[in-house]
Amino acid sequence: MNDIRQLIKGGESEKVEFKERFDKETIETAVAFANTKGGIILIGVSDKSRIKGTQIGKDTLNDWANQISQSTEPRVIPEIEVSEIDDKSVVIIRIKEFPIKPVSVKGKYFRRVGNSNRIMPMQEIAQMHFHSAGMSWDKLAARDVTIEEIDVEKVKRYIKKANETGRRKVGDDEKPLQVLEKLELRKEGRPTWAATLLFHERPQRFLSQAVIHCGRFKEETMVIDDRMIEGTIIEQVDEAMDFIRKNINVRFVITGKPEREQIWDYPLEALREAVINAVCHRDYTIPSNTEVRIYDDKLIVWSPGGLPFGITIADLYEPHSSVLRNKGIGGIFYDMGWIEQWGSGIDKMRKACMKAGLPEPQFEEYQGFRVIFRKDIYTEEYLRDLGLNERQMKAVMYVKEKGKITNKEYREITGLSDEGARIDLGELTEKRVLQLRGKGRNAHYVLKKLGD
C-alpha cells in the first residue's frame, strides 16, 4: 500500500495514469503503455492525485480485464487488483510492455509521451512494427535497383577501412558482392536500401531525399552560401564537413609545439559526430533532406524522423544502448569506426564542446531531430530564463563586447547607485554568469567560463 501511496504522491508520468472511473480512455492508456514501456493505471484517483475511490462489484475486475483484452489487437492481458486506501477502493491495472508492437484499440494506435497518450501517425506505426520485429527498413530489398549498379570500388574501400579498424576482418579471397551477401545487404538478388545508400553509383535516382542540404545564413531568410550534397551517404559526410569548415571561423594559437593549434568556432569532432548520426539514424522514408544550417551564433544539424523508438531526449544524457533505426547502415558505419554500438556519440559531442569552453549541444525533437551547437551560452533567451532583469542583461552584453565591466561602468550604463550596482553585480556572480577578478580599484567582472 505504501508503494501505491508513493505512486499517487509522484503524480502522473510516462508510466503512471490516474482515472476517476474506468472508461474508453482507460483502454487507450493501456494501449499506450503496451506500446511504450508499460505502466500502471490507478482507477479511483483524480488527475490532481486525490483518492476518491471507485465502486467495485463481484464481476467488475473481470469485466474490465475483458474489455481491455477484447478491445485491443493483439490482445493485451492486464493484471488487475484492488487496494484499500483511506477506506476507499482503488483499482490497480498493470500493463506490461507488449513484445510485438504496435497494439491498437479499434484501429487506433497510441503511445505514451510524458504523462499523456499520443495517437500515432502511419509513419510511426510502420517504424514501431519494424523495431518490434527486429527488422530494419534499410535491410529490405530496394525495388528497381539492380546489383550491377553497385559500385564495387566503393565496397572495396569499405572493406579496406573495416580491416584497418579491426572491427570486421574480410579475407582477401572474399569478393565484394559476397561480402554484401554475408552482411545481409543483398536480398533476393537485389541490393538492400542500405547497400543502395552506401555503395550505389547515384542513390538519389531512387531516394531523392537522401541528400544533405547545407546553408550558411546571415539571417533566417538571407542565405549567403548554399549547397545540396549528393552521392553516397559516406561521401556526403566528408563533403558536408568541407562545407562546414569553409563557413565557420578558425584561429591559430601558438602552443610551443612545432605546429600552431587550430581553434574552430566549434570542435570539428563534435560536428562530424552530429553529421554522421544524422545520416545514420534519420528516417529515409520521409521525403525531406538532412540539413546543416550555419548562422553567426549557432550551427544546427537536423534530420527527419525524430528519435528511434525506445529512446527519449532524457535518455540521451544518461548511459544508454545504441538503438539503430537503420541497422544495415549502422553496421557499416560501426565497421568503419564511425559510430560506436553503445550510444556514446552524444557524450562525445557534449565532452568535446565543454573541453572547448562552449555550451553543451542542445538536443531536440523538432519536426524530426536536431542538434544545436552554440558559440555562446549567454543568449538573451538563456539570460531571461535565469531571471535576469533588463539592467543585468545589458551588463552581460557589455561584458561580451568589452571583455569586462567595473562597478563604475555598470553605474554609468544603468544609472544605479553604488549600492544598487553592487547588488546587481552580486546577483550576477551568484547566478554564475559573472566572475569577480582583482581587488580594490582593480576589481572588475568577466563572464564565467563553463567548467570554472
C-alpha positions in Angstrom: 0.0 0.0 0.0 2.9 2.4 0.7 4.1 1.8 -2.8 0.7 2.9 -4.2 0.7 6.0 -2.0 4.2 6.9 -3.3 2.9 6.5 -6.9 0.0 8.8 -6.2 2.2 11.3 -4.5 4.5 11.3 -7.5 1.7 12.2 -9.9 1.1 11.1 -13.4 4.1 10.3 -15.6 5.3 8.2 -18.5 4.4 5.1 -16.6 1.5 6.2 -14.3 -2.0 7.3 -15.1 -4.9 8.3 -12.8 -8.5 7.8 -13.7 -11.6 8.5 -11.5 -13.5 5.9 -13.4 -13.0 3.1 -16.0 -13.8 4.4 -19.5 -12.6 4.1 -23.1 -9.7 6.4 -22.3 -8.5 3.8 -19.8 -8.2 1.3 -22.6 -6.4 3.9 -24.8 -3.9 4.3 -21.9 -3.5 0.6 -21.6 -2.6 0.5 -25.4 -0.2 3.5 -25.0 1.6 1.7 -22.1 1.7 -1.5 -24.1 3.3 0.3 -27.0 5.8 2.1 -24.8 7.4 0.9 -21.6 4.4 -0.5 -19.7 2.7 1.3 -16.8 0.2 1.4 -14.0 -3.4 2.8 -14.2 -5.0 3.7 -10.9 -8.8 3.8 -11.0 -10.4 5.9 -8.3 -7.7 8.6 -8.2 -8.2 12.1 -9.7 -5.7 13.7 -12.0 -4.9 16.0 -9.1 -3.8 13.0 -7.1 -6.8 12.9 -4.8 -8.0 9.5 -3.7 -11.7 9.3 -4.5 -12.2 5.5 -4.7 -14.4 3.6 -7.1 -17.3 1.2 -6.8 -16.4 -2.5 -7.2 -18.9 -5.3 -7.9 -18.5 -9.0 -7.9 -17.6 -9.2 -11.6 -16.1 -5.7 -12.1 -12.5 -6.6 -12.3 -13.2 -9.5 -14.8 -15.4 -7.2 -16.8 -12.6 -4.5 -17.1 -10.0 -7.1 -17.9 -12.2 -8.5 -20.7 -12.9 -5.0 -22.1 -9.2 -4.3 -22.3 -8.3 -7.7 -23.9 -11.2 -7.8 -26.3 -10.8 -4.2 -27.5 -7.1 -4.5 -28.3 -5.2 -6.1 -31.2 -3.0 -8.0 -30.4 -4.8 -8.7 -27.1 -3.4 -7.1 -24.0 -3.9 -9.1 -20.9 -3.8 -6.7 -17.8 -3.0 -7.6 -14.2 -5.8 -6.2 -12.0 -6.1 -6.0 -8.2 -7.9 -3.8 -5.6 -6.2 -1.9 -2.8 -8.0 -0.2 0.1 -6.6 3.2 0.8 -8.1 5.5 3.4 -11.2 3.2 3.4 -11.6 3.7 -0.3 -11.2 1.1 -3.1 -8.5 1.9 -5.7 -8.1 -0.5 -8.6 -4.6 -1.1 -9.8 -4.3 -2.1 -13.5 -0.8 -3.1 -14.5 0.1 -3.2 -18.2 3.3 -4.8 -19.4 5.2 -3.5 -22.5 3.9 -5.7 -25.3 6.6 -7.8 -27.1 5.1 -7.4 -30.5 4.1 -3.9 -31.4 2.2 -1.8 -32.2 -1.0 -2.6 -30.3 -4.2 -0.9 -31.4 -7.7 -0.2 -30.0 -10.5 -0.1 -32.6 -7.9 0.6 -35.3 -6.2 3.5 -33.5 -2.6 3.3 -32.2 -1.4 5.3 -29.1 2.0 5.7 -27.4 2.9 7.3 -24.1 4.7 10.6 -24.2 5.3 12.2 -20.8 2.1 11.9 -18.9 -0.3 11.8 -21.9 -1.3 9.5 -24.7 -0.4 10.5 -28.3 -2.1 9.0 -31.4 0.5 7.5 -33.7 0.6 8.5 -37.4 1.2 5.8 -40.0 4.9 6.6 -40.2 5.4 5.8 -36.5 3.2 2.7 -36.8 5.4 1.3 -39.5 8.6 2.2 -37.6 7.4 0.6 -34.4 6.4 -2.6 -36.3 9.9 -2.8 -37.8 11.6 -2.1 -34.5 9.4 -4.6 -32.6 10.0 -7.4 -35.1 13.8 -6.7 -35.0 13.6 -5.6 -38.6 15.0 -2.6 -40.3 13.7 -0.8 -43.4 17.1 -0.3 -44.9 17.7 -4.1 -44.9 14.8 -4.6 -47.3 15.5 -5.3 -51.0 15.4 -2.0 -52.9 12.9 -2.1 -55.6 14.1 -1.3 -59.2 17.7 -1.4 -58.1 20.0 -4.0 -59.7 23.1 -5.4 -58.2 25.1 -4.3 -61.3 24.5 -0.7 -60.2 26.5 -1.2 -57.0 29.9 0.4 -57.3 32.3 -2.4 -56.4 35.2 0.0 -55.8 33.2 1.7 -53.1 32.5 -1.6 -51.5 36.3 -2.4 -51.6 37.0 0.9 -49.9 34.7 -0.1 -47.1 36.4 -3.5 -46.8 39.8 -1.8 -46.6 38.6 0.5 -43.8 36.9 -2.3 -41.9 40.1 -4.3 -42.0 42.1 -1.3 -40.8 39.8 -0.7 -37.8 39.8 -4.4 -37.0 36.1 -4.4 -36.4 35.4 -6.8 -39.3 38.0 -9.0 -40.9 37.4 -9.7 -44.6 39.6 -12.2 -46.3 41.5 -11.4 -49.5 39.6 -14.2 -51.3 36.1 -12.7 -50.5 34.6 -10.8 -53.4 32.8 -7.5 -52.7 29.3 -8.8 -53.6 29.9 -11.9 -51.5 30.6 -9.6 -48.6 27.3 -7.7 -49.2 25.5 -11.1 -49.1 27.2 -12.1 -45.9 26.2 -8.7 -44.3 22.6 -9.2 -45.5 22.9 -6.2 -47.7 21.8 -8.2 -50.7 18.4 -9.8 -50.7 16.5 -11.7 -53.4 19.4 -10.9 -55.8 18.9 -7.2 -55.3 20.8 -4.6 -53.2 19.1 -3.5 -50.0 18.3 0.1 -49.4 21.3 0.3 -47.1 23.6 -1.0 -49.9 22.0 1.5 -52.3 22.6 4.4 -50.0 26.2 3.3 -49.1 27.5 1.9 -52.4 25.3 2.9 -55.4 26.6 4.9 -58.3 24.0 7.5 -57.6 21.5 6.7 -54.7 19.4 9.9 -55.5 18.0 8.2 -58.6 15.8 6.1 -56.2 15.8 8.3 -53.0 15.9 11.9 -54.0 15.6 12.9 -50.3 18.9 11.1 -49.4 20.9 14.3 -49.6 22.4 16.8 -47.1 21.3 20.4 -47.8 23.8 22.8 -46.3 23.3 26.5 -45.9 25.2 29.5 -44.5 22.7 32.1 -43.2 23.3 35.7 -42.3 19.7 36.0 -41.2 16.9 33.4 -41.3 15.9 34.5 -44.8 19.3 35.6 -46.1 21.4 32.7 -47.5 25.0 33.6 -48.4 26.1 30.1 -49.3 24.1 27.1 -50.3 24.9 23.5 -51.4 23.0 20.3 -52.0 25.3 17.4 -51.3 24.5 14.1 -53.2 26.4 10.9 -53.7 26.6 8.0 -51.2 26.0 8.9 -47.6 29.6 8.0 -46.8 30.7 10.7 -49.3 28.1 13.1 -48.0 29.6 13.2 -44.5 33.0 14.2 -45.8 31.6 16.8 -48.2 29.3 18.3 -45.5 32.4 18.7 -43.3 34.2 20.5 -46.1 31.2 22.9 -46.4 31.2 23.5 -42.6 35.0 24.2 -42.5 34.5 26.7 -45.3 31.8 28.5 -43.4 32.9 28.7 -39.8 35.9 30.6 -38.4 39.3 29.2 -37.4 42.1 30.9 -35.5 45.6 29.7 -34.9 47.2 29.6 -31.5 51.0 29.2 -30.8 51.4 26.5 -28.2 55.1 25.8 -28.2 54.6 22.8 -30.5 56.1 22.7 -34.0 52.7 23.4 -35.5 50.2 26.0 -34.5 46.9 24.8 -33.0 43.7 25.4 -34.9 40.8 26.6 -32.8 37.5 26.4 -34.7 34.2 28.0 -33.7 33.0 24.6 -32.8 35.0 21.4 -32.2 35.1 19.6 -35.6 34.9 16.1 -34.0 31.6 17.1 -32.4 30.2 18.5 -35.7 31.3 15.4 -37.5 29.7 13.1 -34.9 26.4 15.1 -35.4 26.5 14.8 -39.2 27.3 11.0 -39.0 24.5 10.5 -36.6 22.1 12.4 -38.8 22.7 10.4 -41.9 22.9 7.1 -40.0 19.8 7.4 -37.9 17.4 9.5 -40.0 14.2 8.1 -41.5 14.8 7.8 -45.2 11.2 7.1 -45.9 10.3 10.7 -45.1 10.7 12.9 -48.2 12.8 15.6 -46.5 16.6 16.3 -46.7 19.1 16.2 -43.9 20.1 19.8 -43.1 23.1 21.7 -41.9 22.3 25.3 -41.1 25.1 27.7 -40.1 24.3 31.0 -38.5 26.5 33.7 -37.0 25.9 32.4 -33.5 24.9 28.8 -33.9 25.1 25.7 -36.1 22.2 23.2 -36.5 22.2 19.7 -37.8 18.7 18.4 -38.5 17.4 15.1 -39.6 14.0 13.8 -40.5 12.3 11.2 -38.2 12.8 12.0 -34.6 14.5 9.6 -32.1 14.3 5.8 -32.7 11.7 4.0 -30.6 12.7 3.3 -27.0 14.9 6.4 -26.7 13.8 9.7 -25.2 15.6 13.1 -25.0 16.2 12.4 -21.3 17.9 9.1 -22.2 20.5 10.9 -24.3 22.0 12.4 -21.2 22.4 9.0 -19.4 24.3 5.9 -20.4 22.1 4.2 -23.0 22.2 1.4 -25.5 22.5 2.3 -29.2 19.1 1.9 -30.8 19.5 1.7 -34.6 16.7 2.7 -36.9 18.9 1.7 -39.9 20.7 -1.5 -38.9 22.3 -2.0 -42.3 23.8 1.5 -42.4 24.7 1.4 -38.7 26.6 -1.9 -39.1 28.7 -0.5 -41.9 29.4 2.8 -40.0 30.4 0.7 -37.0 32.8 -1.4 -39.0 34.4 1.8 -40.4 34.9 3.2 -36.9 32.4 6.0 -37.5 30.0 5.1 -34.7 30.0 3.0 -31.5 27.5 0.4 -30.6 26.8 1.7 -27.1 25.3 5.1 -27.7 28.5 7.1 -26.9 28.1 9.6 -29.7 26.0 12.1 -27.6 28.5 12.0 -24.8 31.4 12.5 -27.2 29.7 15.7 -28.6 29.0 17.1 -25.1 32.5 16.5 -23.8 34.2 18.0 -27.0 32.1 21.2 -26.6 32.8 21.5 -22.9 36.5 20.9 -23.4 36.4 23.8 -25.9 34.7 26.1 -23.4 31.5 26.1 -25.3 27.9 25.3 -24.2 26.8 21.7 -24.4 25.0 21.0 -27.6 21.2 21.1 -27.3 19.2 18.0 -28.5 15.6 18.5 -29.5 12.8 16.6 -31.3 11.7 19.4 -33.6 9.7 18.1 -36.6 12.4 15.5 -36.6 15.6 15.6 -34.5 18.2 18.4 -34.3 21.4 19.2 -32.6 22.1 22.8 -31.9 25.7 24.0 -31.3 26.1 27.5 -29.9 29.2 29.7 -29.8 27.9 31.5 -26.7 25.7 30.3 -23.9 24.8 33.9 -22.9 22.0 34.4 -25.3 19.0 36.7 -24.5 16.8 33.6 -24.1 19.2 31.9 -21.7 19.6 35.1 -19.6 15.9 35.6 -19.3 15.4 32.0 -18.2 17.9 32.8 -15.4 15.6 35.6 -14.2 17.9 38.5 -15.1 16.4 41.9 -15.3 17.0 44.3 -18.2 19.9 46.1 -16.4 21.7 42.9 -15.7 21.2 41.7 -19.3 22.6 44.9 -20.5 25.7 44.3 -18.3 26.2 40.9 -19.8 26.0 42.3 -23.3 28.5 45.0 -22.3 31.0 42.3 -21.0 30.6 40.2 -24.1 31.6 43.3 -26.2 34.2 44.8 -23.9 35.6 41.8 -22.1 34.9 43.1 -18.6 32.9 45.6 -16.5 33.6 47.5 -13.3 31.2 48.8 -10.7 31.7 52.3 -12.1 31.0 51.3 -15.7 27.8 49.4 -14.6 26.6 52.5 -12.8 27.3 54.6 -15.9 25.3 52.4 -18.2 22.4 51.8 -15.8 22.1 54.9 -13.7 22.2 52.9 -10.4 23.8 54.0 -7.2 27.0 52.3 -5.9 24.9 50.1 -3.6 22.4 49.2 -6.4 25.2 48.3 -8.7 26.9 46.1 -6.1 23.6 44.2 -5.5 23.0 43.6 -9.2 26.6 42.5 -9.9 26.5 40.3 -6.8 23.4 38.5 -8.1 25.1 38.0 -11.5 28.0 36.4 -9.6 25.7 34.2 -7.5 24.0 33.0 -10.7 27.4 32.1 -12.1 27.1 34.5 -15.0 29.9 36.9 -14.0 33.1 36.2 -12.0 34.9 38.8 -9.9 38.6 39.4 -10.7 41.1 41.6 -8.9 40.7 43.7 -5.7 40.1 47.3 -4.8 40.5 49.7 -7.7 41.4 46.8 -10.0 38.2 44.9 -9.2 36.2 44.0 -12.3 33.8 41.3 -13.6 34.3 38.9 -16.5 32.0 36.3 -18.0 32.3 33.0 -16.1 33.6 30.3 -18.4 32.0 26.8 -18.5 33.7 24.5 -16.2 35.2 27.2 -13.9 
